[in-house]
Amino acid sequence: MTKFFWGNSTSSMQTEGGWNEGGKSLSVYDIRKPGEHTSDWHFANDNYHHFTEDFDYLQDLGMNMYRFQVSWSRVIKDGDGAVNEEGLKYYDKLVDALLERNIEPMICLYHFDMPLHLAQKYNGFVNKQVCDAFIRYGKIIVDHFADRVKYWITFNEQNLYHTSEAFNIAGYLKGEKTLSELYQIAHNVMYCHAAIANYLHENTDAKIGGMLAYNQVYGATANPQDAFAAHQIDEFLNYDLLDVFSYGKHSAAVLAFIKNHHLQLAVTDKEKETIAAVKSDFLSFSYYASSTIDASKIPANTAPNQYLEFGRKLNPVLQTSEWGWQIDPLGFRDVLNKIYQRYHLPVFPIENGIGVREEWDGKTPIQDDYRIDYHRSHIKAMQAAIKEDGVDVIGYLGWGLIDILSSQGDMDKRYGVVYVNRTNHDLRDMKRVPKKSYYWLKKVIRSNGRDLS
């Protein structure tokens, strides 16, 4: 029987800390100031100094995979300068500590934290020189780690570069944020992914897949316009990337949109050839919630990849978290089916979880039955996809299962089964404290998903 992966996913800036240690240069996150409800990014959960303790928790849970991000700024000075050997040694120790615990490492190369120098000088991924710097960085990391790390992704949630969020996560600091620039960023990022995926396949025996943030979308009503808007979101934000990851070619609908709207993109023959050659060993995605789209709220001439920025509506039949995310395990099963039945490549959900505001009294473990219910229902939905629908799923990774900063820098939004004793503005002692869900998840993993009680 093929080993099923149970594990945890994180990013460097939300987890590591050590922002000015070990020869690390600055990323765009390192200069961001704390707000009323957010922290700075300097310490995170201090995994830079605590990773062996955290890995002991993963081992005790029975996990056999940990997906982490290599910080570009930590290993390459300013993103395009000299290799920082001390940074590589940190990740050497991290990878070796995982392998010693029989935990398979998975590397992500980029999770939104552009080296500050590349953002300030070139404006991030809108510029081809940043593509060159990323490809150089990616090849260095592949060469250094692929003998020990056999699972890889390049960009976290790559379809976000097709939305207006791209201007926040691609190192873009100045400009008019035009639709042509948005599509240029999306193209450049895909070229970078393809260049690294091809290089890894040509030079190693490791596996790599594309990753996207999959938001299941329903029409708000029986109106065909709502159904078509939901379809267009899937086509432009999901299927387009999955087509490239699987077949090396873009969706015809997306290519027609670029042509019909006269978008000005710089695309070379070399880039086209690189993208056409791309292959994926698996297709991975994050899944947290579903959305509902009301087409009547979408302004005229809005690009389909931006529909959700205007037409999102709450679904009255779904439970909603305090952060406005709608809990939908059946949507998770449907996404697993939509990917596998269309592309017939192994599917890997590598982020799943629920963020909740929690406080620890210093003595009693947090009774987070809501988190148990969330993961139980999603694991059951995944198992139904496997057993009843024939979907080839190779693992299930939770997100931030030892508490980390949220993507907005908010320590109050906690996903973990292990509590980290700090707040947005008080680092306290960073003590790790298992929650009730920790012991439930340990039982689940050690039974390989058979015991969900």
C-alpha positions in Angstrom: 0.0 0.0 0.0 1.3 3.4 -0.9 2.2 5.6 2.1 -0.4 8.2 2.9 1.0 11.5 4.0 -0.3 13.2 7.2 1.3 16.4 8.1 1.6 20.2 8.6 2.2 23.2 6.3 3.7 26.6 7.2 5.5 29.5 5.5 8.8 31.1 6.6 7.6 34.6 7.5 4.6 33.3 9.5 6.7 30.8 11.4 10.5 31.3 11.6 11.3 34.6 13.2 15.1 35.2 13.3 14.5 38.1 10.9 18.0 39.6 11.4 20.0 36.5 12.3 22.1 34.1 10.4 23.0 36.5 7.6 19.4 36.9 6.5 18.7 39.9 4.3 15.4 41.8 4.4 12.2 40.8 2.8 9.2 43.0 2.2 7.6 41.6 5.4 10.6 42.6 7.6 9.8 46.3 7.3 6.1 46.1 7.9 4.9 47.7 11.1 2.5 46.2 13.6 -1.1 47.5 13.7 -3.8 47.5 16.4 -4.7 43.9 15.6 -1.5 42.7 14.0 2.0 41.9 14.9 5.2 42.7 13.1 6.9 39.7 11.4 10.2 39.7 13.3 9.6 36.8 15.7 6.6 34.8 14.4 6.5 31.7 16.6 10.3 31.7 16.8 10.6 28.4 14.9 14.1 29.6 14.0 15.1 28.7 17.5 12.4 26.1 18.4 12.1 23.9 15.4 13.4 20.7 17.1 10.8 21.1 19.8 8.1 21.7 17.2 9.3 18.7 15.2 9.0 16.5 18.3 5.4 17.5 18.5 4.9 16.5 14.8 6.7 13.2 15.5 4.5 12.5 18.5 1.4 13.2 16.5 2.6 10.5 14.0 3.0 12.9 11.1 5.2 11.8 8.2 5.4 15.0 6.2 6.2 18.7 6.9 5.8 21.3 4.2 7.9 24.4 4.9 9.1 27.4 2.9 12.7 28.3 2.2 13.1 32.0 2.7 14.6 33.4 -0.4 16.1 36.3 1.6 17.7 34.0 4.1 19.7 32.0 1.5 20.4 34.6 -1.2 21.6 38.0 -0.2 19.1 40.5 -1.4 17.6 37.9 -3.6 20.1 38.2 -6.4 23.4 38.3 -4.6 25.8 35.9 -3.0 24.7 32.6 -1.5 24.4 32.8 2.3 26.0 29.6 3.5 24.7 30.2 7.0 21.2 30.3 5.7 21.6 27.0 3.8 23.1 25.4 7.0 19.9 26.4 8.9 17.7 24.6 6.4 20.2 21.7 6.4 19.7 21.3 10.1 15.9 21.6 9.6 15.8 19.0 6.9 18.0 16.6 8.8 16.0 16.9 11.9 12.8 16.0 10.0 14.4 13.0 8.4 15.7 11.8 11.8 12.1 11.7 12.9 10.9 9.9 9.7 9.1 13.0 8.6 9.3 13.6 4.8 10.2 17.3 4.0 8.4 19.2 1.3 9.9 22.5 0.1 8.0 25.5 -1.1 10.2 28.1 -2.8 8.0 31.2 -2.5 5.2 32.2 -0.2 4.8 36.0 -0.8 7.9 37.3 0.9 9.8 39.0 -1.9 13.4 40.1 -1.1 13.1 43.8 -0.3 15.9 44.7 -2.7 14.1 43.1 -5.6 10.8 44.8 -4.8 12.4 48.2 -4.5 14.7 47.9 -7.5 12.6 46.0 -9.9 9.0 46.0 -8.6 8.9 42.3 -8.0 7.5 39.7 -10.4 6.2 42.2 -13.0 9.9 42.5 -14.0 11.8 39.8 -16.0 15.0 40.3 -14.0 13.2 39.1 -10.9 12.2 36.0 -12.9 15.9 35.4 -13.6 16.8 35.9 -9.9 14.1 33.5 -8.8 15.1 30.8 -11.3 18.7 31.1 -10.2 17.6 30.9 -6.5 15.4 27.9 -7.2 18.1 26.0 -9.0 20.5 26.6 -6.2 18.0 25.2 -3.7 17.1 22.2 -5.9 20.8 21.4 -6.3 21.4 21.6 -2.6 18.4 19.7 -1.2 16.9 17.4 -3.9 19.0 14.4 -2.7 17.1 14.6 0.6 13.9 16.4 -0.2 11.7 14.5 -2.7 8.5 16.7 -2.8 8.5 20.2 -4.0 6.2 23.1 -4.9 7.4 26.5 -6.3 4.7 29.1 -5.5 2.2 28.9 -2.7 -1.4 29.3 -4.0 -0.2 30.3 -7.5 -3.7 31.4 -8.7 -3.6 34.3 -6.4 -1.3 35.9 -8.9 -4.3 36.0 -11.2 -6.2 38.2 -8.8 -5.7 41.7 -7.5 -3.9 40.2 -4.5 -1.0 39.7 -6.9 0.0 43.4 -6.3 0.4 42.6 -2.6 2.3 39.3 -2.8 4.5 39.6 -5.9 6.8 42.4 -4.6 4.9 45.1 -6.6 5.4 48.4 -4.7 4.5 51.1 -7.2 2.5 51.5 -10.4 -1.1 51.8 -11.7 -2.0 48.1 -11.1 -3.3 47.7 -14.6 -4.9 44.5 -15.9 -2.0 44.1 -18.3 0.4 44.2 -15.4 -1.7 41.7 -13.5 -1.6 39.2 -16.4 2.2 39.9 -16.9 2.8 38.9 -13.2 0.7 35.8 -13.7 2.7 34.9 -16.8 6.1 35.6 -15.3 5.2 33.5 -12.2 4.1 30.6 -14.4 7.3 30.8 -16.4 9.3 30.7 -13.2 7.3 27.6 -12.0 7.9 25.9 -15.3 11.6 26.6 -15.4 12.1 25.1 -11.9 9.8 22.1 -12.5 11.6 21.3 -15.8 15.0 21.7 -14.1 14.0 19.4 -11.2 12.7 16.7 -13.6 15.8 16.9 -15.8 18.3 16.6 -12.9 16.7 14.8 -10.0 14.4 12.0 -9.0 12.2 14.3 -6.9 8.6 15.1 -7.5 7.0 18.5 -8.0 3.5 19.8 -8.5 1.6 23.0 -9.0 -0.4 24.5 -6.2 -3.4 26.7 -6.1 -5.9 28.1 -3.6 -9.1 26.3 -4.4 -12.2 28.2 -3.4 -15.3 26.2 -4.3 -17.8 28.7 -5.8 -21.5 28.3 -6.1 -24.1 30.5 -7.9 -26.1 32.5 -5.4 -29.4 31.7 -7.2 -30.9 29.6 -9.9 -30.2 32.4 -12.3 -28.0 31.1 -15.1 -25.9 34.3 -14.9 -24.8 33.2 -11.4 -24.0 29.7 -12.6 -22.0 31.1 -15.5 -20.1 33.5 -13.2 -19.2 30.6 -11.0 -18.0 28.6 -14.0 -15.9 31.5 -15.2 -14.2 31.8 -11.9 -13.3 28.1 -12.0 -12.0 28.5 -15.6 -9.9 31.6 -15.0 -8.6 30.9 -11.5 -8.4 27.2 -11.3 -8.6 25.3 -14.6 -6.3 27.6 -16.5 -3.4 26.9 -14.1 -4.3 23.2 -13.8 -4.3 23.0 -17.6 -0.7 24.3 -17.7 0.4 22.2 -14.7 -1.0 19.1 -16.5 -0.7 19.8 -20.3 1.6 22.7 -20.6 -1.0 24.9 -22.3 -3.4 27.7 -21.1 -7.1 27.6 -21.2 -8.6 28.7 -24.5 -10.9 31.0 -22.7 -8.1 32.8 -20.9 -6.1 33.2 -24.2 -9.2 34.6 -25.9 -9.7 37.1 -23.1 -6.1 38.3 -23.4 -6.5 38.8 -27.2 -10.0 40.3 -27.1 -9.0 42.9 -24.4 -5.7 43.8 -26.1 -3.7 43.1 -23.0 0.0 44.0 -23.6 2.2 41.1 -22.4 5.9 40.5 -22.9 6.2 36.8 -23.7 9.3 35.3 -25.4 9.5 32.1 -27.4 11.8 30.7 -24.8 9.2 31.3 -22.1 6.5 29.6 -24.3 8.7 26.6 -24.9 9.5 26.3 -21.2 5.9 26.4 -20.2 4.9 24.0 -22.9 7.3 21.4 -21.5 6.1 21.5 -18.0 4.9 18.3 -16.2 3.4 17.7 -12.8 3.8 14.6 -10.6 0.8 15.7 -8.5 -1.7 18.6 -8.2 -1.8 20.4 -4.9 -4.1 23.0 -3.4 -5.2 24.7 -0.2 -8.9 24.5 0.8 -10.5 26.3 3.7 -14.0 27.4 2.7 -16.4 27.9 -0.2 -17.9 31.1 -1.6 -21.1 32.1 -3.4 -21.2 34.5 -6.3 -24.0 37.0 -7.1 -23.5 38.0 -10.7 -25.7 41.1 -10.3 -23.1 42.7 -8.1 -20.2 42.4 -10.5 -19.5 45.7 -12.4 -19.5 45.6 -16.2 -16.2 44.8 -17.9 -14.7 43.1 -14.8 -12.3 40.3 -15.6 -13.5 36.9 -14.6 -10.5 36.4 -12.4 -11.6 39.3 -10.3 -15.3 38.4 -10.0 -15.0 37.3 -6.4 -13.7 40.7 -5.4 -17.1 42.2 -6.1 -19.8 39.5 -6.2 -19.1 37.3 -3.1 -22.2 36.6 -1.0 -22.8 34.5 2.1 -24.5 31.1 1.6 -27.3 30.9 4.1 -27.1 27.1 4.5 -23.5 27.1 5.6 -21.9 27.8 8.9 -19.7 30.8 8.9 -16.5 31.3 11.0 -16.0 34.5 13.0 -13.6 35.5 10.1 -16.4 35.2 7.5 -15.2 31.9 6.0 -17.9 29.4 5.2 -17.3 25.9 6.4 -18.1 23.4 3.6 -16.6 19.9 3.7 -18.7 18.7 0.8 -17.2 21.5 -1.3 -13.8 19.9 -0.4 -14.9 16.6 -1.7 -16.2 18.2 -4.9 -12.8 20.0 -5.4 -11.0 16.8 -5.0 -13.2 15.3 -7.7 -13.0 18.3 -10.1 -9.3 18.1 -10.1 -8.8 14.3 -10.3 -11.6 13.4 -12.7 -10.4 16.1 -15.1 -6.6 15.7 -15.0 -6.1 12.1 -13.6 -3.0 13.1 -11.6 -2.6 12.4 -7.9 -4.2 15.1 -5.8 -2.7 16.5 -2.7 -4.6 18.9 -0.4 -1.6 20.6 1.5 -3.5 23.2 3.5 -6.7 22.8 5.4 -7.8 24.2 8.8 -9.9 26.7 10.7 -8.7 30.0 12.3 -10.3 30.8 15.7 -9.7 33.4 18.4 -8.4 31.5 21.5 -7.0 32.3 24.9 -5.1 30.1 27.3 -5.5 30.5 31.1 -2.0 29.2 31.8 -3.2 25.9 33.2 -6.1 24.2 31.4 -5.7 22.9 27.8 -7.9 24.7 25.3 -11.1 22.7 24.6 -11.3 23.3 20.8 -14.0 20.9 19.8 -14.9 23.2 16.9 -11.4 22.4 15.4 -12.0 18.7 15.9 -15.4 19.0 14.2 -13.8 20.9 11.3 -11.0 18.5 10.6 -13.2 15.4 11.1 -15.8 16.6 8.6 -13.1 17.4 6.0 -11.2 14.2 6.5 -14.5 12.3 6.1 -15.2 14.2 2.9 -11.7 13.3 1.6 -12.2 9.6 2.5 -15.5 9.6 0.6 -13.7 11.1 -2.4 -11.1 8.3 -2.2 -13.4 5.3 -1.5 -16.6 6.3 -3.2 -15.4 8.5 -6.1 -12.1 6.8 -6.9 -9.9 9.9 -6.4 -6.2 9.3 -5.9 -5.3 11.4 -2.9 -1.7 11.1 -1.6 -2.0 13.0 1.7 -3.7 15.5 3.9 -1.7 18.4 5.4 -3.2 20.8 7.9 -2.2 24.5 8.0 -0.2 26.0 10.9 -0.9 23.2 13.3 1.5 24.7 15.7 0.0 28.3 16.1 1.5 30.8 13.7 0.7 34.3 12.6 -2.2 34.5 10.1 -1.5 35.7 6.6 -2.4 39.2 7.8 0.0 39.0 10.7 -2.7 38.4 13.3 -1.8 36.0 16.1 -5.4 36.0 17.3 -6.4 33.9 14.3 -5.1 30.5 15.4 -5.2 27.3 13.4 -3.0 25.1 15.6 -3.6 22.0 17.6 -0.7 23.3 19.7 -1.0 26.7 21.3 1.9 29.1 21.2 1.9 31.5 24.2 2.2 34.9 22.6 -0.1 37.6 21.5 0.1 40.3 18.7 2.0 42.7 21.0 3.4 40.5 23.8 5.9 37.7 23.0 5.4 36.2 26.5 7.4 32.9 26.8 6.4 31.2 23.5 5.5 28.1 25.4 4.0 25.3 23.4 0.8 23.8 24.9 -1.2 21.0 23.1 -4.9 21.6 22.8 -7.7 19.0 23.0 -7.5 18.7 19.2 -3.9 17.6 19.5 -4.8 14.3 21.2 -7.7 13.7 18.8 -5.5 14.3 15.7 -2.8 12.0 17.2 -5.4 9.2 17.4 -6.5 9.9 13.8 -3.0 9.9 12.3 -1.8 6.9 14.2 -4.9 4.9 13.0 -4.3 6.2 9.4 -7.6 7.9 9.5 -9.7 4.9 10.7 -10.5 6.3 14.1 -12.2 9.7 13.8 -14.3 9.5 17.0 
